[in-house]
Amino acid sequence: MTVVQTSSVADREASWLGRLGMIEILFWVAMAAGGFLLPEHLVLLSQILIAGLFALSLDLLLGYAGIASLGHAAFFGIGAYAAGLLAKAGVSEPLTGLVLSAALAGAADLLCSLIVARLSGIAMLTVTLGIAMLLYELMNRASDFSGGDNGLQGVAMSPLLGLFPFDFYGHTGFWYCFVVTLAGYCGLRRLVRSPFGLALAAIRENVRRVPALGIPVRRRVMTAFTISAVIAGAAGALLTDTTQFVALEVLSFDRSAAALIMVIFGGAGTLIGSLLGAATYLVARDELAAINPTYWYFWLGLMLVGVVLFGRGGLMGWIDNLWRMFRKGRGGGE
């Protein structure tokens, strides 16, 4: 009986992973097709990929380690400002700036995680939010360094790999974002399926019992925070590379809140859900703002409430439920 039950669970898990893989393939094929078929929307597609990469970094914390952060924009902003300042200092090759910016964001988070990893619950939320607010105000006041409210201007990026200049229509920017985001996604996908990812899942499920398994909780949390910050910093650098401008908004609470909405909307703990959530959020925001520039937040909030209340697991939960109904209608099993 136990063997049968175990087999049944394994079959359901394999079925779910198969559906997940199909959704992943469809998403990336659709994005690549959009690069060819929607040349007038390349800037929007690039923004979706950048926002998606940022949401992925938060999903590693929230969806897999069960750690919520309200100040994740701090590391996105560090990456964005680092890329801009490096370009102004002469390091204008995009990939070089991307790597250095991501490393700087990771180093900054490693220092912060020495404090944050000791906390939990409301205390952790408060401290992460406080760090982001302090950094926002610091960059706002250091106008000679950061541009303040006017943003960091005069950023000029060199051609990508010395061969592909960033054009006004966003062709180079889109494919640059596509490759970097795909690489980040594949790396995180491998990470969450590794023993490290399983340790994060254990911390999420029952942090008090994990030490009994010989897993150092604080070290794993610090590592997760640092990896997450590296990905967030890379997303910020991508934004600077493609827009050649850094606004103070990259450090704002709205940026952190938007990433949190994307993760919840798409389905925390699925990775691909973060990308779907980013795409849905940005497209809905643009369309709703065009319909009603004043009250579009109301309708976006209503969408979020509807997804949370009636679609457990976000968009990925809805997709899974539809698949189950489809299989049931055909007389198939789970």
Contacts in CASP RR format, 6 or more apart in sequence:
PFRMAT RR
TARGET T0000
AUTHOR 0000-0000-0000
METHOD contacts of the structure
MODEL  1
MTVVQTSSVADREASWLGRLGMIEILFWVAMAAGGFLLPEHLVLLSQILI
AGLFALSLDLLLGYAGIASLGHAAFFGIGAYAAGLLAKAGVSEPLTGLVL
SAALAGAADLLCSLIVARLSGIAMLTVTLGIAMLLYELMNRASDFSGGDN
GLQGVAMSPLLGLFPFDFYGHTGFWYCFVVTLAGYCGLRRLVRSPFGLAL
AAIRENVRRVPALGIPVRRRVMTAFTISAVIAGAAGALLTDTTQFVALEV
LSFDRSAAALIMVIFGGAGTLIGSLLGAATYLVARDELAAINPTYWYFWL
GLMLVGVVLFGRGGLMGWIDNLWRMFRKGRGGGE
11 334 0 8 1.000
12 334 0 8 1.000
15 334 0 8 1.000
16 320 0 8 1.000
19 319 0 8 1.000
19 320 0 8 1.000
19 323 0 8 1.000
20 270 0 8 1.000
20 272 0 8 1.000
20 316 0 8 1.000
21 272 0 8 1.000
23 272 0 8 1.000
23 276 0 8 1.000
23 316 0 8 1.000
23 319 0 8 1.000
24 272 0 8 1.000
27 272 0 8 1.000
27 275 0 8 1.000
27 276 0 8 1.000
28 182 0 8 1.000
31 45 0 8 1.000
31 48 0 8 1.000
31 49 0 8 1.000
31 178 0 8 1.000
32 178 0 8 1.000
34 41 0 8 1.000
34 45 0 8 1.000
35 42 0 8 1.000
35 45 0 8 1.000
35 174 0 8 1.000
35 175 0 8 1.000
35 178 0 8 1.000
38 45 0 8 1.000
39 169 0 8 1.000
39 171 0 8 1.000
42 169 0 8 1.000
42 170 0 8 1.000
42 171 0 8 1.000
42 173 0 8 1.000
42 174 0 8 1.000
43 170 0 8 1.000
43 174 0 8 1.000
44 282 0 8 1.000
44 283 0 8 1.000
44 286 0 8 1.000
45 174 0 8 1.000
45 177 0 8 1.000
46 170 0 8 1.000
46 173 0 8 1.000
46 174 0 8 1.000
46 177 0 8 1.000
46 242 0 8 1.000
47 282 0 8 1.000
48 275 0 8 1.000
48 278 0 8 1.000
48 279 0 8 1.000
48 282 0 8 1.000
48 283 0 8 1.000
49 174 0 8 1.000
49 177 0 8 1.000
49 178 0 8 1.000
49 180 0 8 1.000
49 181 0 8 1.000
49 238 0 8 1.000
50 177 0 8 1.000
50 181 0 8 1.000
50 235 0 8 1.000
50 236 0 8 1.000
50 238 0 8 1.000
50 239 0 8 1.000
50 242 0 8 1.000
51 235 0 8 1.000
51 258 0 8 1.000
51 259 0 8 1.000
51 262 0 8 1.000
51 278 0 8 1.000
51 281 0 8 1.000
51 282 0 8 1.000
52 181 0 8 1.000
52 235 0 8 1.000
52 262 0 8 1.000
52 274 0 8 1.000
52 275 0 8 1.000
52 277 0 8 1.000
52 278 0 8 1.000
52 279 0 8 1.000
53 177 0 8 1.000
53 180 0 8 1.000
53 181 0 8 1.000
53 184 0 8 1.000
53 185 0 8 1.000
53 231 0 8 1.000
53 234 0 8 1.000
53 235 0 8 1.000
53 238 0 8 1.000
54 72 0 8 1.000
54 76 0 8 1.000
54 231 0 8 1.000
54 232 0 8 1.000
54 235 0 8 1.000
54 236 0 8 1.000
54 255 0 8 1.000
54 259 0 8 1.000
54 278 0 8 1.000
55 259 0 8 1.000
55 262 0 8 1.000
55 263 0 8 1.000
55 274 0 8 1.000
55 275 0 8 1.000
55 277 0 8 1.000
55 278 0 8 1.000
56 181 0 8 1.000
56 184 0 8 1.000
56 185 0 8 1.000
56 188 0 8 1.000
56 231 0 8 1.000
56 271 0 8 1.000
56 274 0 8 1.000
56 275 0 8 1.000
57 72 0 8 1.000
57 75 0 8 1.000
57 228 0 8 1.000
57 229 0 8 1.000
57 230 0 8 1.000
57 231 0 8 1.000
57 232 0 8 1.000
57 233 0 8 1.000
57 235 0 8 1.000
57 259 0 8 1.000
58 69 0 8 1.000
58 72 0 8 1.000
58 228 0 8 1.000
58 232 0 8 1.000
58 259 0 8 1.000
58 260 0 8 1.000
58 263 0 8 1.000
58 274 0 8 1.000
59 263 0 8 1.000
59 268 0 8 1.000
59 269 0 8 1.000
59 270 0 8 1.000
59 271 0 8 1.000
59 273 0 8 1.000
59 274 0 8 1.000
60 188 0 8 1.000
60 191 0 8 1.000
60 192 0 8 1.000
60 200 0 8 1.000
60 224 0 8 1.000
60 227 0 8 1.000
60 228 0 8 1.000
60 231 0 8 1.000
61 67 0 8 1.000
61 68 0 8 1.000
61 69 0 8 1.000
61 72 0 8 1.000
61 224 0 8 1.000
61 225 0 8 1.000
61 228 0 8 1.000
62 68 0 8 1.000
62 69 0 8 1.000
62 260 0 8 1.000
62 263 0 8 1.000
62 268 0 8 1.000
62 269 0 8 1.000
63 204 0 8 1.000
63 263 0 8 1.000
63 268 0 8 1.000
63 269 0 8 1.000
64 192 0 8 1.000
64 197 0 8 1.000
64 200 0 8 1.000
64 201 0 8 1.000
64 204 0 8 1.000
64 224 0 8 1.000
64 269 0 8 1.000
65 200 0 8 1.000
65 201 0 8 1.000
65 203 0 8 1.000
65 204 0 8 1.000
65 220 0 8 1.000
65 221 0 8 1.000
65 224 0 8 1.000
66 200 0 8 1.000
66 203 0 8 1.000
66 204 0 8 1.000
67 124 0 8 1.000
67 221 0 8 1.000
67 224 0 8 1.000
67 225 0 8 1.000
68 121 0 8 1.000
68 124 0 8 1.000
68 125 0 8 1.000
68 260 0 8 1.000
69 124 0 8 1.000
69 125 0 8 1.000
69 128 0 8 1.000
69 256 0 8 1.000
70 125 0 8 1.000
70 128 0 8 1.000
70 129 0 8 1.000
70 132 0 8 1.000
70 253 0 8 1.000
70 256 0 8 1.000
70 257 0 8 1.000
70 260 0 8 1.000
71 128 0 8 1.000
71 129 0 8 1.000
71 130 0 8 1.000
71 131 0 8 1.000
71 132 0 8 1.000
71 253 0 8 1.000
71 256 0 8 1.000
72 128 0 8 1.000
72 132 0 8 1.000
72 228 0 8 1.000
72 232 0 8 1.000
72 256 0 8 1.000
72 259 0 8 1.000
72 260 0 8 1.000
73 132 0 8 1.000
73 250 0 8 1.000
73 251 0 8 1.000
73 252 0 8 1.000
73 253 0 8 1.000
73 255 0 8 1.000
73 256 0 8 1.000
73 259 0 8 1.000
74 108 0 8 1.000
74 112 0 8 1.000
74 128 0 8 1.000
74 131 0 8 1.000
74 132 0 8 1.000
74 135 0 8 1.000
74 136 0 8 1.000
74 251 0 8 1.000
75 105 0 8 1.000
75 106 0 8 1.000
75 108 0 8 1.000
75 109 0 8 1.000
75 228 0 8 1.000
75 229 0 8 1.000
75 232 0 8 1.000
75 233 0 8 1.000
76 105 0 8 1.000
76 232 0 8 1.000
76 233 0 8 1.000
76 235 0 8 1.000
76 236 0 8 1.000
76 239 0 8 1.000
76 250 0 8 1.000
76 251 0 8 1.000
76 255 0 8 1.000
76 259 0 8 1.000
77 105 0 8 1.000
77 135 0 8 1.000
77 233 0 8 1.000
77 236 0 8 1.000
77 246 0 8 1.000
77 250 0 8 1.000
77 251 0 8 1.000
77 255 0 8 1.000
78 101 0 8 1.000
78 104 0 8 1.000
78 105 0 8 1.000
78 108 0 8 1.000
78 135 0 8 1.000
78 229 0 8 1.000
78 233 0 8 1.000
79 101 0 8 1.000
79 102 0 8 1.000
79 104 0 8 1.000
79 105 0 8 1.000
79 232 0 8 1.000
79 233 0 8 1.000
79 234 0 8 1.000
79 236 0 8 1.000
79 237 0 8 1.000
79 240 0 8 1.000
80 101 0 8 1.000
80 233 0 8 1.000
80 236 0 8 1.000
80 237 0 8 1.000
80 239 0 8 1.000
80 240 0 8 1.000
80 246 0 8 1.000
80 250 0 8 1.000
81 139 0 8 1.000
81 146 0 8 1.000
81 152 0 8 1.000
81 240 0 8 1.000
81 246 0 8 1.000
81 250 0 8 1.000
82 97 0 8 1.000
82 100 0 8 1.000
82 101 0 8 1.000
82 104 0 8 1.000
82 105 0 8 1.000
82 233 0 8 1.000
82 237 0 8 1.000
83 97 0 8 1.000
83 98 0 8 1.000
83 100 0 8 1.000
83 101 0 8 1.000
83 236 0 8 1.000
83 237 0 8 1.000
83 240 0 8 1.000
83 241 0 8 1.000
83 246 0 8 1.000
84 152 0 8 1.000
84 155 0 8 1.000
84 240 0 8 1.000
84 246 0 8 1.000
85 152 0 8 1.000
86 92 0 8 1.000
86 96 0 8 1.000
86 97 0 8 1.000
86 100 0 8 1.000
86 101 0 8 1.000
87 97 0 8 1.000
87 155 0 8 1.000
87 156 0 8 1.000
87 157 0 8 1.000
87 240 0 8 1.000
87 244 0 8 1.000
88 152 0 8 1.000
88 154 0 8 1.000
88 155 0 8 1.000
91 97 0 8 1.000
91 100 0 8 1.000
92 156 0 8 1.000
92 157 0 8 1.000
92 158 0 8 1.000
93 158 0 8 1.000
93 161 0 8 1.000
93 162 0 8 1.000
94 157 0 8 1.000
94 158 0 8 1.000
94 160 0 8 1.000
94 176 0 8 1.000
94 241 0 8 1.000
95 160 0 8 1.000
95 161 0 8 1.000
97 237 0 8 1.000
97 241 0 8 1.000
98 180 0 8 1.000
98 234 0 8 1.000
98 237 0 8 1.000
98 238 0 8 1.000
98 241 0 8 1.000
101 233 0 8 1.000
101 234 0 8 1.000
101 236 0 8 1.000
101 237 0 8 1.000
101 240 0 8 1.000
102 230 0 8 1.000
102 231 0 8 1.000
102 233 0 8 1.000
102 234 0 8 1.000
102 237 0 8 1.000
103 230 0 8 1.000
104 233 0 8 1.000
105 229 0 8 1.000
105 230 0 8 1.000
105 232 0 8 1.000
105 233 0 8 1.000
105 234 0 8 1.000
106 226 0 8 1.000
106 229 0 8 1.000
106 230 0 8 1.000
106 233 0 8 1.000
108 229 0 8 1.000
109 225 0 8 1.000
109 226 0 8 1.000
109 228 0 8 1.000
109 229 0 8 1.000
109 230 0 8 1.000
110 222 0 8 1.000
110 225 0 8 1.000
110 226 0 8 1.000
110 229 0 8 1.000
112 131 0 8 1.000
112 225 0 8 1.000
113 221 0 8 1.000
113 222 0 8 1.000
113 225 0 8 1.000
113 226 0 8 1.000
114 222 0 8 1.000
115 127 0 8 1.000
116 124 0 8 1.000
116 127 0 8 1.000
116 128 0 8 1.000
116 131 0 8 1.000
116 225 0 8 1.000
117 218 0 8 1.000
117 221 0 8 1.000
117 222 0 8 1.000
117 225 0 8 1.000
118 218 0 8 1.000
119 127 0 8 1.000
120 207 0 8 1.000
129 253 0 8 1.000
129 256 0 8 1.000
132 251 0 8 1.000
132 253 0 8 1.000
132 256 0 8 1.000
133 253 0 8 1.000
135 251 0 8 1.000
136 248 0 8 1.000
136 251 0 8 1.000
136 252 0 8 1.000
136 253 0 8 1.000
139 145 0 8 1.000
139 146 0 8 1.000
139 148 0 8 1.000
139 248 0 8 1.000
139 251 0 8 1.000
140 146 0 8 1.000
140 148 0 8 1.000
140 149 0 8 1.000
140 248 0 8 1.000
141 148 0 8 1.000
142 148 0 8 1.000
143 149 0 8 1.000
143 150 0 8 1.000
146 152 0 8 1.000
146 246 0 8 1.000
146 248 0 8 1.000
147 153 0 8 1.000
147 248 0 8 1.000
148 248 0 8 1.000
149 248 0 8 1.000
151 245 0 8 1.000
151 246 0 8 1.000
151 247 0 8 1.000
151 248 0 8 1.000
152 245 0 8 1.000
152 246 0 8 1.000
153 245 0 8 1.000
154 244 0 8 1.000
154 245 0 8 1.000
155 240 0 8 1.000
155 244 0 8 1.000
155 245 0 8 1.000
155 246 0 8 1.000
156 244 0 8 1.000
157 166 0 8 1.000
157 241 0 8 1.000
157 244 0 8 1.000
159 165 0 8 1.000
159 166 0 8 1.000
159 172 0 8 1.000
160 166 0 8 1.000
160 172 0 8 1.000
160 173 0 8 1.000
160 176 0 8 1.000
164 172 0 8 1.000
164 176 0 8 1.000
165 172 0 8 1.000
166 172 0 8 1.000
166 173 0 8 1.000
166 241 0 8 1.000
166 242 0 8 1.000
166 244 0 8 1.000
170 242 0 8 1.000
173 241 0 8 1.000
173 242 0 8 1.000
176 238 0 8 1.000
176 241 0 8 1.000
176 242 0 8 1.000
177 238 0 8 1.000
177 242 0 8 1.000
180 234 0 8 1.000
180 238 0 8 1.000
181 238 0 8 1.000
181 275 0 8 1.000
184 231 0 8 1.000
184 234 0 8 1.000
185 271 0 8 1.000
185 272 0 8 1.000
185 275 0 8 1.000
188 231 0 8 1.000
188 271 0 8 1.000
189 271 0 8 1.000
191 197 0 8 1.000
191 227 0 8 1.000
192 200 0 8 1.000
192 269 0 8 1.000
192 271 0 8 1.000
196 220 0 8 1.000
196 223 0 8 1.000
199 210 0 8 1.000
199 215 0 8 1.000
199 220 0 8 1.000
200 220 0 8 1.000
200 224 0 8 1.000
202 209 0 8 1.000
202 210 0 8 1.000
202 213 0 8 1.000
202 215 0 8 1.000
203 210 0 8 1.000
203 215 0 8 1.000
203 217 0 8 1.000
203 220 0 8 1.000
203 221 0 8 1.000
207 217 0 8 1.000
210 217 0 8 1.000
211 217 0 8 1.000
236 250 0 8 1.000
239 246 0 8 1.000
239 250 0 8 1.000
240 246 0 8 1.000
249 255 0 8 1.000
258 281 0 8 1.000
261 281 0 8 1.000
261 304 0 8 1.000
262 274 0 8 1.000
262 277 0 8 1.000
262 278 0 8 1.000
262 281 0 8 1.000
263 273 0 8 1.000
263 274 0 8 1.000
263 277 0 8 1.000
264 304 0 8 1.000
264 307 0 8 1.000
264 308 0 8 1.000
264 314 0 8 1.000
265 277 0 8 1.000
265 280 0 8 1.000
265 281 0 8 1.000
265 303 0 8 1.000
265 304 0 8 1.000
265 307 0 8 1.000
265 314 0 8 1.000
265 315 0 8 1.000
266 273 0 8 1.000
266 274 0 8 1.000
266 276 0 8 1.000
266 277 0 8 1.000
266 280 0 8 1.000
266 307 0 8 1.000
266 313 0 8 1.000
266 314 0 8 1.000
266 315 0 8 1.000
266 316 0 8 1.000
267 273 0 8 1.000
267 274 0 8 1.000
267 277 0 8 1.000
267 313 0 8 1.000
267 314 0 8 1.000
267 315 0 8 1.000
267 316 0 8 1.000
267 317 0 8 1.000
268 313 0 8 1.000
270 316 0 8 1.000
272 316 0 8 1.000
273 314 0 8 1.000
273 315 0 8 1.000
273 316 0 8 1.000
276 315 0 8 1.000
276 316 0 8 1.000
277 315 0 8 1.000
280 315 0 8 1.000
281 300 0 8 1.000
284 299 0 8 1.000
284 300 0 8 1.000
284 303 0 8 1.000
285 296 0 8 1.000
285 300 0 8 1.000
288 296 0 8 1.000
288 299 0 8 1.000
288 300 0 8 1.000
289 296 0 8 1.000
292 299 0 8 1.000
307 314 0 8 1.000
307 315 0 8 1.000
307 318 0 8 1.000
308 314 0 8 1.000
311 317 0 8 1.000
311 318 0 8 1.000
311 321 0 8 1.000
324 334 0 8 1.000
327 333 0 8 1.000
327 334 0 8 1.000
END
